Amino acid sequence: MPLLVVGISVLVLLLLMTRLKLNGFAALLLVAVGVALVQGIPVATIPDVLSEGIGDQIGDTMLTIGLGAMVGRVMGDAGAAQRIAGKLLDAFGPRWVQVAMVVTSMLIGVTMFYEVAFVIIVPIAFTLVRVTGAKLLWVGLPMSIALSTMHSFLPPHPGPTAVAATFHASVGLTLFYGLFVAVPAGALIALTWPRLPFVARLTPAIPKGLVSEREFTDEEMPGLGWSLVVAMFPVVLIVAAAVTDMAASGDSPFLHFVAFVGSAPIALLLTLCLAVWAFGPRIGRSLSDVGASCGSAAQAMAMILLVIGAGGAFKNVLVEGGISDYIKDVTDGWSISPIVLAWLVAVILRIALGSATVAVVTASGVALPLLAGSGVHPEVMVLAVACGSIAFSHVNDPGFWLFKEYFNLSVVEAIKVRTSYTTVLAVLGLGGVLVVERVLDVLSL
């Protein structure tokens, strides 16, 4: 049974990494090869399947995470991250630092991918930890939870947008309805989870090399204006591209240019150039000093990227092994509410494959025939699938490894924290979606 294979592979991976202390990159590749053999993938094609999975994942994330880490390190070494962190503390106070992270993350995360927003905001979270003396997860976890919610629940993120096209739903209405689900659910979990005993007892340290450990005087830091300009520059570019894409159609050179500069890698590359120009003199007297700052960030990211790439290989083996097709066949005959079915299929696929994108696309295909004549609003169906796709993030999800490495957690600790919060978010999301559907039904009477 394919789902049994998935379960055993996860247990073997945990054994390799916890008991045998095997490096995460090597452990993921070993398990991926084992699953490929068990699922009947031809031996001669296994290297290609692994390479394709690594390439797809690294291709999507290496530029984003690498450039984002460099921008964050330059801002940290220049004192800009400390300036922004200080102003957040002044505005919200140390007692409300978690609220500051939730508000900031939700505003930025509405249009930005989880990984992009994460690497932009995390230097500020690290600086707040150092300045306030708070625990890393106390400050960083609300940020991650808020970003996860925005990315998974709402368009214009790729998963919900793709499902909206399948169901012929309005992207604008999906976003509008989704905010009533995502904001309260995300804020509730973001402010609750760091207080839970099994999370509160964890005390990971900030990973070395990702942020400056120097504490700046007020005179040494750049002004708030330039600090915010650099921090928000990629946000503005990416948001402008997303809004233009939704509001305009055609094939003009201007639209192509906006899409180009608003793509995450180009936006971050331009931001890095701006940061070097604005803050370079504060880091050192030559470009080599700035280069050393960027190099330090790149070295710290090397193993993180390898592990994320191996997670992509594991995910691709599961997809190529036919597990998504098996789940689709099994659930085709289920006779339950279209909303619950769409959510449940997305959850099962997310557990089995790790890929939220594969989960939402496959789940929407299963649920699409049930939508006609059901009376369910297509925008609600989009939200149901999107909510299900966030559940049970674990070792076959490359985002799980990004979270684990940046917050310096063991595999077991990351499962306790991330897998639990993503699952509860999915359940709360389903509840919110059912409420939205009921409200829409009442308003349409």
N, C-alpha and C positions, 0 to 999 in steps of 0.2 A: 504493500500500500504506500503510495507516494508520500502521504502526510506522515507516515511512520518513519520514512527515510529522513524527512526534514527534522523530525524530533530527535532521532538518534544522532544526526549530524551535529545538531546544536549541542547535545550532551557531550559528544566527543570533542568538539571545539572547546567547550568549557574545561574539560579534563586536561586537554593539552596545554591550555593557557594558565590554569590555576594550580593544578597538581604538578605538572611537568615543567611549568614556567617557560614554555616555548614562546618565542616571539610571535606577536599577533599576525604579522605578515606571513611568516612561514606556516603557522597553524591554519590560517584561512585557506592558503593554497593547498595544503595537504588534505583538508576536509573537502575542498572543492573537487579535487581529483578523485577522492573516494566516492563522493556522491555521483560524479560523472560515470564512473565505472558501474556502480550499482544501478543507475538509471538507464544503462545500455547505450550511452553515447559512445560511438566508435573511438577506439583508442587513438587512432591516427588523427582524429579531429579535436581531441581534448586540448592540446596546446593552443589551437586556434580559438577554441571557445573561451579558454582562460584569457588569452591575449585580447580578444574582443571585449570581454567584460572589463578588464583592466583599462583598455584604451577608451572605452565609452565613459567609464567613471572618471578616470584621470582627465580625459579631454574636457569633460564638463566642469571639473572642479579645480584642476591644477592652477590654471591661470587666475581664476577667481580667488582661491584661497591663498595662493602664493603672493599675488599682487596686494590682496587685502592685508596680509600679514606684514608686508613691507610698508604699506601706508600706515598701519597701526604702529609699527616700530619707529618710523620717522616721527610720527606725531608724539609718541612717548618720549623719544630721546630729545625732542625739542621742547617738551613741557606742555604741548598743546592738549594732550589727553588729560593732564593734571588740571589745566585751566578749565576745561569743560566739566570735569568731575567736581572741581571746587564750586563752580557755579550751580551745578545740580544740587550739591549739598546746601548751598546758600538758599536755593529756591525751595527745596523740600525739607531740609534738615536731616541730620543723620537718622532720625527715627523713621523717616519715610523714604529711605533710600530705595527700598524695593518698589514702592509706587513710582518713583522716578524712573527706574529701569523698565517697568511695565509700560508706562506711558510712552517713553522714548521708543521702545521696541515695537509697540503696536503701531505707532505713527510711521515708523520707517518700514516695518514689516508688511504693511498693507500691499505694497507693490514690489518689494524686493525679495528675492529668493532667500530662503533660510540661511544658506551658506554665506551669501554675500553680506546680508545684514549682520550675521554673526561675527564675521571677521572685522567688520567696521566698528561694531559696538563693543566687542569684548575688551579692547584695550582700555576703554573708559571704565568698564566693570572691574578690570584688574587694578586700575588706579584707585578706584573707590575702595576696593578691598584694602589696599596698602594704606590709604589715607585714613580710613575709619577704623582699621583694625578688625573689621567684620570678617566672618568666614567667607571663603570663596563661593560656596554654594548659596549662602544667604543672599549674596548680591547677584551672582551669575545665573543661578537657576531661574529666577523670575524672567530674566532676559530671554533665556532659551525657550521657556515655556510659551511666552508671549509670541516669539518669532515662529515657533512650531505651529501654533494655532493659526496665525495669519497665513502662513505658507500653505497649510493643508486645507483650510476651510474655504478660502476665498479666491475668486479670480481677481486680477489677471494672472495668478500663478498657473503653471502649465497644467497640472492635474485637473482642477476645477474648470479651467477654460476648455480643455479637451472634452470633458464630459458635457459641458454646456452645448458644444457643437453636436455631440451625439444625440442629445435629447431635444435639440432645437430650442434651447432655453435662452432667455435674454441674459447676457453677461451682466448688464447693469442692474437688473432686478435681482439676479443671483447674489451680486455683491451687496446690494442694499439689504436683502433678507438675511444674508449671511452675517452681517455685522451684528444683528440682534442675537445671534447664536455665539459667534466667535468672541466678541468683547467680554460679555459676562462670564462665559465658560473659561476663557483664557485667563482673565484677571483672577477669578476664584481659585483656580489651580495654582497660578503663579504665586499668589500670596499665601496659599495654604501649604504647599508641598515643602518649602524649606523649614517649616515649623514641625513637620512630622518627626517623631523620635528616630526612625531609621534613617532619615536624611540628616537631621540635626547633629547626630553623633559623628558624621563623616567630616574630617578636617583636611581635605587635600590642599597642597600648596600650589601656588601659581607655577606653571611650567617654566623652566629656565629658557631665556632667550627670546620670549615672545613679547616682553614689555620691559621698558627701562626700570631699573630698581632705584634710580636716583630720585631724590626729593628736591624739587626746585623752590627757590625763593620767588616771591611775587615779581621781582625785577627781572628774573631770568626767564620767566614764561612769556610766550607771545600773547598778544591781546585776544580777548574773547572773539572779536569779529573775525580775525583771520583763522582762528581755531575752528569756529563754526563753519566758515566758508569751505575749508578743506574737508571737514567731516561730512558736510551736507552736499558737497559737489557731486559725488557719484549718485546720491539719492535723487537730486534734481534731474540729472541726465537720464537715469533709469525710469523715473516717474514720467518725465516728459515723453519718452519713447512709448511707454505703456499707454498713456492717455491719447497720444497721437494715433497709435495703432487701433484703439477702440473707436476714436471719433472720426477718423479720416480713412478714405479708401482711394486707391489709385496706384499709379506706377511712376510718380514724379521723382526726380532726383532729390528734392528736398526730403520726401518721406524716407527714401533710402538713407540719406545722410543722418536723419534723426534716429533711425533704427540702428545705424552703425555706431554712433557715439553713445547711444543708450544701451548698447549691449554691455553686459556686466564686465567682461574683460577689458574692453576699450574704455569704459567709464572709469574703471579702477586704474588703468594705465595712465590716463590723463590726470587722474587725481594724484597719482604718485609723482608725476612731473610737476604738478602744482605744489605739492607738499615739499618737494626738494627745492623748488624755487623760493617758496615762502619761508621755509624753516631750515634750509640747509646751512645758512650762516650761524644758526644757533647750535648746530650739532658739531661743526668743525670748520676749519678755515679752507678746506679743500674738498673736492668731490670724492676723494678717497675716503674721507671720514664718513660721508653720507653713504658711500658704497659699503663700508664696513657695517654700518647700521642695517642696511638692507640684507647684506650677506648673513648677518647674525639671525635675522628673521627667517631667511631661506633655510639655514642649517636646522633651525628648530622645527621647521615644517617638513623636513625630508621624510622622517619616519611616519609622521601623520599621513602624508600623501601616499606612502607605500601601503600602509594599512588600509586606507580608504580604497585604494586601487584593488587590493586583494579582496575587500568586501564586494567590490563590483564583479570580480571574477566568480565568487561564490554565488552571487545573485544570478549571473548569466547562466551558470551551470544548472541552477534550479529551473530557469525559464526554458533552456534548451532541452532539459530532461522531460519536458511535457507536463510539469506539475500544474501549471495554470490551466492547460486544456483539461486535465483530469478534474480539477475543481469545477470548471465550467460545466462539464458533462454531469457531474454529480448533482449540482444545484439547479439544473435546468427544470427538473420536475417538481421542485418544491412549491407548494401552494400556500403562500403567506402574503402579507401586505407587501406591495411593491417597495415601499419605503424601507421596511425592515429587511426585505430580501436584498435590496441593493446595498444597504449598509453591511449586512452579514457577509455577503460574498466578498465585498471589499476587505473586510476584516480578515477573513480566511486567507485570501490571497496575500494580504500584507504579512500575515504570520508566516506563510509558506515561502514567499519569494523575497520579501524585504523591500521590493520596489513599490513605492506608492503610485508611481505612474502606471506600471503594469496592472496594479490592483484596480485603479479607478477605470482604466480603459476596458479591462475584462469585465468588471462588475457592471459597467454601463451597458455592455453588450448583452449580458445575461438579463438585465432588468428592462431593456428597451421594449421588448414585445409586450411586457406587462403594463407599460405606461399608457398605451392606447386604450381608451375606454375606461380607465381606472378612475378618472377624475382628479388624479394627483397633479399638482402644478409641476411642470418640468423643472422649474428653478429649485423646488424643494427636493426633487429627485437628485439633482446635481449636488446639493448640500449633503444629502444622505450618503451618497457614494464618497464624497470628499471627507466627511467625518469618519467613515469607516477606514479610510486609507491611512489614518494617523496611528491606528491602534497597534499595540504590541511591537514597537520598534525594538529590535534586538540584534543579534550578531550578524544577520544577513542583510542588515540595513547600513549602507555606507555612512549615513548621517549619525548612526549610533557611535561609530568610531571617531567621528569628528568631535562629538560631545564628550566621549570618554577621554580622548587625548588632551583636549583643551582644558578640561576640568580635572585632569590628572587622577582619574579613578581607575580602580581595577575593573576587570570585566564583570565580576559579580556585583560590585558597587554600582556600576553603570546600569546593569539590568534592574537592580532594585530601584534606582532613581528614575531613569529615562523610560524603561519599559512600563513602569507603573503609571507615570504621569501621562504618557501618550495613550494608554489604555483607558484611563479615567476620562481623559479629554474626549475620546471617541464615544464613550457611553453618554457623557453629558451632551455632546453634540447631537447624538441621536434623539435624546429627550427634547433638546431645543428645536430640532427639525420637526418633530411631531407636533410641538406646540405651535410653530409657525404655520404648518399646514392646517391645523385646526382653526387658528385665527383667520387665515385666508378664506377658509370655507365659510366661517361665520360672516365675514365682511362681504362675501359674494352672494349671501342669501337675499 
